[in-house]
Amino acid sequence: MMMRTKIKLFGAFRQYGNGQNIELDLPQNISLTQLRQAFIRRLLEIDPTFHQQELVSISAFADENGILHEENPVSVLGELSILPPVCGG
């Protein structure tokens, strides 16, 4: 079963949403690796010149309860955030 998932954009990713969230249709209980791949595919649809795949790989995804971890399936797909690393405090 596919679920519509909103990805809230922060930092360097905001430019790809035009001030909006990006929406993805994803299966329930996917891995974080699969989520990253789906997010990159969507960014490439929005901007075929997207070249920051490395930034996606080092960014954290979070749900309303906290940061998602690689070893756990992503089961809550209503709304997620992508949090790129930041410099400074």
N, C-alpha and C positions, 0 to 999 in steps of 0.2 A: 504494500500500500504506500502510495506517495503522499507526502505532506508538503504543503506550501510553507516555506521557512523564510522569515525576514532576517537579513543580516544587517545589523547596524554597523555603519562605517565610521571609523575614527582615523585621525592622523592622515597619512599619505593616501589612504584608500577613499577618503571623502570625495576626491575629484572624479571618481568613477561612478558615483551615484547621483551626481548633479544635485546634491543636497538631500537626496532621498536614500532610503534603504534599498538594498538589492534583494530581490526575491528569487528563491530557488525551489524547485520541486525535487524533494529528496525522499528516498525510502527511509522508513523508521530503522533505528538501531544501526546506522552506518558507522564506519570507523572515522576517526578524525582525519586520517589520510585521505579517505574518499571524499570527505567534506572539503578538504583543501583542494583536491583535484576538481571538484564540481565548481568551487568558487573561482578557481583560475579559468576554467572553461567559460564561465559567465563573464568574467572580466575581459576575456579575449573577444567575446561576442560584442560587448560594449565598446571596446577599443582594441582593434586588431593589432595595434602596435604595443600593447601591454607587454612589458619586459621585466616585471618585478616579481617573477615567480619565487625568487629567493626570499623576498620580503614576506610573501604568504607563508613560506615554510618556517620562518622564525617568529611569526606572529602568533599570539594566543587567541583562541576562541573561548568565549565565555557564554554561559546561560545566566539566568537570574540567580543561580545559587553559587556561581563562582567559575573559575577557570576549568576548562575541559582538559582531560589528560589523555595522552595517546593510547594508553592501555584500556581505556573504558569506551564502550560504544556510546555514540551520541544518540540519546533516546528522547530528549526533549527538544523538539524541532520547531516550536512555535516562533521563537525569536531568539536569535543569537547575536553576539557582537564579535567583531574581529578587532583585536588590539595590537597594533604594531608596536615594536619596541620604541622607546623614547630615550632621548639623551637628556641629561640633567635631572632635575627633581621637580 
